[in-house]
């Protein structure tokens, strides 16, 4: 069986041959059709993710789309040591979500980790209300671009996309953002956020932290919520007491790993339904398994599109 095998921490996985996986009790063998490459896959492979890196060598790949022995096409989460970057892998079928007809395999894979983080940050954690203003930091990346669309689908009154990439901001605007803010080229970020939102920001989706998060906190409306789900701009942020206390700001941490399974499954079904109906788009590039090193390096350098491996 062809797989992408990571031999040592810090390296890229390479194509290799392994014996067929065995289905232990409670598991099923899924025929993998597409597997999304995510930043967390690189983080785990570096040994820097909460000590949860499997012993090497191992097959990376946190999620994928495939077909179960009973013919069902599903989105699945993969176990840590025998991941989705393979022709087949063993999964818990009870945690898989059946896919609707008309949803492309690669697009279905893109809606997993990135889509769930965007959707549930807004719906489950921030509980965004119709008419509220939403600021999406890091809006040029997959999570941010999905969050822009999700906020509009949830009835947000005004959606502001903020990022460093001019091309990414242009794409965010084409996907429904009402205003954009160039993080790199704006001196008074808090003021720019308030102006773009038409007043205080009700909800901020923040995969950046650092200085952009501090500016978003200062731009918050009374009772605003900032959902924190990443640290691409730094692991520390200096927030003033006035921005938190004066705005009665709620800072809400978010991780897919801490969401109940039924919430994850329901959110994924909503994402899939919107994608099939054409209301939700994700730009992605597909790579055959043989080019896993190329895809891995592109992700390491900061891909602004979803990358998908097709065994």
C-alpha positions as CSV (number, residue, x, y, z in Angstrom):
1,X,0.0,0.0,0.0
2,X,1.3,3.4,-0.9
3,X,1.6,6.0,1.9
4,X,3.4,9.2,2.8
5,X,5.8,8.2,5.6
6,X,7.5,10.5,8.0
7,X,10.8,8.9,9.1
8,X,12.1,11.6,11.6
9,X,10.8,14.7,13.3
10,X,11.4,17.9,11.3
11,X,11.5,16.1,8.0
12,X,8.9,16.0,5.3
13,X,7.0,12.7,4.7
14,X,8.0,10.8,1.6
15,X,6.2,8.2,-0.6
16,X,6.7,4.7,0.7
17,X,5.2,1.2,0.8
18,X,3.6,-0.3,4.0
19,X,1.6,-3.4,4.7
20,X,-2.2,-3.1,4.5
21,X,-3.8,-1.7,7.7
22,X,-5.7,-4.1,9.9
23,X,-9.1,-3.3,11.3
24,X,-9.0,-3.8,15.0
25,X,-12.3,-4.1,17.0
26,X,-14.6,-1.1,16.4
27,X,-12.6,0.1,13.4
28,X,-13.2,-0.1,9.7
29,X,-10.8,0.3,6.7
30,X,-11.6,3.3,4.6
31,X,-10.5,3.7,1.0
32,X,-9.0,7.2,1.0
33,X,-10.0,9.5,-1.9
34,X,-8.7,12.8,-0.6
35,X,-6.8,14.0,2.5
36,X,-6.4,17.6,3.5
37,X,-3.0,18.9,4.5
38,X,-3.3,21.1,7.6
39,X,-0.9,23.3,9.6
40,X,-1.5,20.9,12.5
41,X,0.0,18.1,10.5
42,X,3.3,20.0,10.3
43,X,3.1,21.0,14.0
44,X,2.7,17.4,15.1
45,X,5.6,16.4,12.8
46,X,7.9,18.9,14.4
47,X,7.3,17.4,17.8
48,X,5.9,20.7,19.1
49,X,2.3,19.9,19.6
50,X,1.6,19.2,23.3
51,X,3.9,16.1,23.2
52,X,1.3,14.2,21.1
53,X,3.6,13.3,18.1
54,X,3.5,9.6,17.4
55,X,6.7,7.6,17.5
56,X,8.5,7.8,14.1
57,X,8.1,6.5,11.5
58,X,4.4,7.2,11.1
59,X,1.9,8.2,8.5
60,X,0.7,11.8,8.9
61,X,-2.7,13.2,7.9
62,X,-5.4,14.3,10.4
63,X,-8.4,14.0,8.2
64,X,-9.7,12.8,4.9
65,X,-12.6,11.6,2.7
66,X,-13.1,8.1,1.7
67,X,-15.4,5.1,1.1
68,X,-16.2,2.6,3.8
69,X,-16.7,-1.2,3.1
70,X,-20.5,-0.7,3.1
71,X,-20.2,1.9,0.3
72,X,-20.8,5.0,2.3
73,X,-18.7,8.0,1.3
74,X,-17.6,9.9,4.5
75,X,-15.4,12.6,5.9
76,X,-13.3,11.1,8.7
77,X,-10.8,12.0,11.4
78,X,-7.7,9.8,11.2
79,X,-5.8,8.3,14.2
80,X,-2.4,9.8,15.0
81,X,0.0,7.0,14.0
82,X,-1.8,5.7,10.8
83,X,-3.0,8.9,9.2
84,X,-4.9,9.8,6.1
85,X,-1.9,10.2,3.8
86,X,-2.3,6.7,2.5
87,X,-4.4,4.6,0.1
88,X,-6.3,3.1,3.0
89,X,-6.4,3.6,6.8
90,X,-8.3,2.3,9.8
91,X,-10.9,4.6,11.3
92,X,-13.7,4.7,13.8
93,X,-16.8,4.7,11.5
94,X,-19.0,6.1,14.3
95,X,-17.0,9.4,14.1
96,X,-17.3,9.7,10.4
97,X,-19.9,11.9,8.7
98,X,-21.6,10.7,5.5
99,X,-21.3,13.1,2.6
100,X,-24.2,14.3,0.4
101,X,-24.3,13.6,-3.3
102,X,-22.7,16.3,-5.4
103,X,-19.9,17.2,-3.0
104,X,-16.5,16.8,-4.6
105,X,-14.1,14.7,-2.6
106,X,-11.3,17.3,-2.4
107,X,-13.7,20.1,-1.4
108,X,-15.3,17.8,1.2
109,X,-11.8,17.3,2.7
110,X,-11.2,21.1,2.8
111,X,-14.4,21.6,4.9
112,X,-13.0,19.6,7.8
113,X,-10.6,21.1,10.2
114,X,-10.5,24.5,8.6
115,X,-14.2,24.7,7.9
116,X,-15.2,23.5,11.4
117,X,-12.9,26.0,13.1
118,X,-14.4,28.9,11.1
119,X,-18.0,27.8,11.4
120,X,-18.0,26.7,15.1
121,X,-16.0,29.8,16.2
122,X,-18.9,31.9,15.0
123,X,-21.9,29.7,15.7
124,X,-21.0,27.6,18.8
125,X,-18.5,29.8,20.6
126,X,-19.4,33.4,19.7
127,X,-23.1,32.7,19.1
128,X,-23.2,35.4,16.5
129,X,-26.5,37.1,16.1
130,X,-28.2,38.4,12.9
131,X,-27.2,42.0,12.3
132,X,-24.0,41.9,14.3
133,X,-20.7,43.1,12.9
134,X,-18.0,40.5,12.5
135,X,-14.2,41.1,12.1
136,X,-12.2,38.2,10.6
137,X,-8.5,38.5,11.2
138,X,-6.2,36.4,9.0
139,X,-8.9,36.6,6.4
140,X,-6.6,35.6,3.5
141,X,-6.1,32.0,4.8
142,X,-8.5,29.1,4.4
143,X,-10.0,29.4,7.9
144,X,-10.5,33.2,7.5
145,X,-12.0,33.0,4.0
146,X,-14.5,30.3,5.2
147,X,-15.3,32.5,8.3
148,X,-16.1,35.5,6.0
149,X,-18.6,33.4,4.1
150,X,-20.0,31.7,7.3
151,X,-20.6,35.0,8.9
152,X,-22.7,36.2,6.0
153,X,-24.6,32.9,5.9
154,X,-25.4,33.4,9.6
155,X,-26.8,36.8,9.0
156,X,-24.0,39.1,10.1
157,X,-24.9,42.7,9.4
158,X,-21.4,43.7,8.3
159,X,-18.3,41.5,7.8
160,X,-14.8,43.0,7.8
161,X,-11.9,41.0,6.4
162,X,-8.4,41.9,7.7
163,X,-5.1,40.4,6.4
164,X,-1.7,41.3,5.1
165,X,-2.3,39.9,1.6
166,X,-3.8,42.2,-1.0
167,X,-4.8,39.3,-3.1
168,X,-6.3,37.6,-0.1
169,X,-8.3,40.7,0.8
170,X,-9.6,40.9,-2.8
171,X,-10.7,37.3,-2.7
172,X,-12.4,37.9,0.7
173,X,-14.3,40.8,-0.8
174,X,-15.4,38.7,-3.7
175,X,-16.7,36.1,-1.2
176,X,-18.9,38.6,0.7
177,X,-16.7,40.8,2.9
178,X,-18.3,44.2,3.2
179,X,-15.0,45.9,3.9
180,X,-11.3,45.0,4.1
181,X,-8.4,46.3,6.2
182,X,-4.7,45.9,5.3
183,X,-3.0,44.9,8.5
184,X,0.4,45.5,7.2
185,X,-0.3,48.9,5.8
186,X,-2.5,50.5,8.5
187,X,-1.0,52.4,11.4
188,X,-4.1,52.8,13.5
189,X,-5.5,49.3,13.3
190,X,-8.2,49.7,16.0
191,X,-9.5,52.9,14.3
192,X,-9.5,51.1,10.9
193,X,-11.4,48.2,12.4
194,X,-14.0,50.5,13.9
195,X,-14.4,52.5,10.7
196,X,-14.7,49.4,8.6
197,X,-17.3,47.9,10.9
198,X,-19.3,51.0,11.1
199,X,-18.8,51.3,14.8
200,X,-17.6,48.8,17.5
201,X,-16.9,45.2,16.4
202,X,-19.4,42.7,18.0
203,X,-17.5,39.5,17.1
204,X,-13.8,39.0,16.2
205,X,-12.5,35.7,14.8
206,X,-8.8,35.6,15.6
207,X,-6.4,33.0,14.3
208,X,-3.5,35.6,14.7
209,X,-3.2,36.9,18.3
210,X,-0.4,39.4,18.8
211,X,-0.8,43.0,17.8
212,X,-3.9,42.5,15.5
213,X,-5.8,40.9,18.4
214,X,-4.9,43.8,20.7
215,X,-6.2,46.2,18.1
216,X,-9.4,44.2,17.7
217,X,-10.0,44.2,21.4
218,X,-9.7,48.0,21.4
219,X,-12.2,48.2,18.6
220,X,-14.8,46.0,20.3
221,X,-18.3,47.1,21.0
222,X,-19.8,46.9,24.4
223,X,-20.3,43.2,25.2
224,X,-18.1,42.2,22.2
225,X,-16.6,38.7,21.9
226,X,-13.2,37.8,20.6
227,X,-12.8,34.1,19.7
228,X,-9.1,33.1,19.8
229,X,-8.1,30.1,17.7
230,X,-4.5,30.6,16.7
231,X,-1.2,32.5,17.0
232,X,0.1,33.1,13.5
233,X,1.1,36.7,14.5
234,X,2.7,35.7,17.8
235,X,2.1,33.7,21.0
236,X,1.6,36.8,23.2
237,X,-0.6,39.9,22.9
238,X,-0.7,43.0,25.1
239,X,-4.2,44.1,25.8
240,X,-5.1,47.2,27.8
241,X,-7.3,46.9,30.8
242,X,-9.6,49.6,29.2
243,X,-10.2,47.6,26.1
244,X,-11.3,44.5,28.0
245,X,-13.0,46.1,31.0
246,X,-14.3,49.2,29.3
247,X,-15.8,47.2,26.4
248,X,-17.0,44.4,28.7
249,X,-15.1,42.2,26.2
250,X,-15.3,38.4,26.4
251,X,-12.2,36.5,25.2
252,X,-13.2,33.0,24.2
253,X,-10.7,30.3,23.5
254,X,-11.6,27.8,20.7
255,X,-10.2,24.4,19.6
256,X,-11.9,21.8,17.4
257,X,-10.5,19.2,19.8
258,X,-12.7,20.4,22.6
259,X,-16.0,20.4,20.8
260,X,-18.5,17.6,21.4
261,X,-18.7,15.1,18.6
262,X,-22.3,15.7,17.9
263,X,-21.6,19.5,17.5
264,X,-18.7,18.7,15.0
265,X,-20.9,16.4,13.0
266,X,-23.8,18.8,12.8
267,X,-21.6,21.7,11.8
268,X,-19.9,19.6,9.1
269,X,-23.3,18.7,7.7
270,X,-24.2,22.4,7.5
271,X,-20.9,23.2,5.8
272,X,-21.4,20.4,3.3
273,X,-25.0,21.5,2.5
274,X,-23.9,25.1,1.8
275,X,-21.0,23.9,-0.4
276,X,-23.3,21.6,-2.4
277,X,-25.7,24.6,-2.9
278,X,-22.9,26.8,-4.1
279,X,-23.1,29.1,-1.1
280,X,-19.7,28.2,0.3
281,X,-16.5,28.1,-1.7
282,X,-12.9,27.0,-0.9
283,X,-10.0,27.4,-3.2
284,X,-7.7,24.4,-3.1
285,X,-4.9,22.7,-5.0
286,X,-4.6,18.9,-5.3
287,X,-1.4,16.9,-5.3
288,X,-0.9,13.2,-5.9
289,X,0.6,11.3,-3.0
290,X,3.8,11.0,-4.9
291,X,4.3,14.8,-4.6
292,X,3.7,15.0,-0.9
293,X,7.1,16.6,-0.2
294,X,6.2,19.4,-2.6
295,X,2.9,20.0,-0.9
296,X,4.4,19.8,2.6
297,X,7.0,22.5,1.7
298,X,4.3,24.7,0.3
299,X,2.3,24.4,3.4
300,X,5.4,25.1,5.5
301,X,5.9,28.3,3.7
302,X,2.4,29.4,4.3
303,X,-0.1,28.4,1.6
304,X,-3.1,30.7,1.3
305,X,-5.1,27.9,-0.4
306,X,-6.1,24.5,1.0
307,X,-3.8,21.7,-0.1
308,X,-5.2,18.2,-0.7
309,X,-3.5,14.9,-1.3
310,X,-5.1,12.4,-3.6
311,X,-3.7,8.8,-3.1
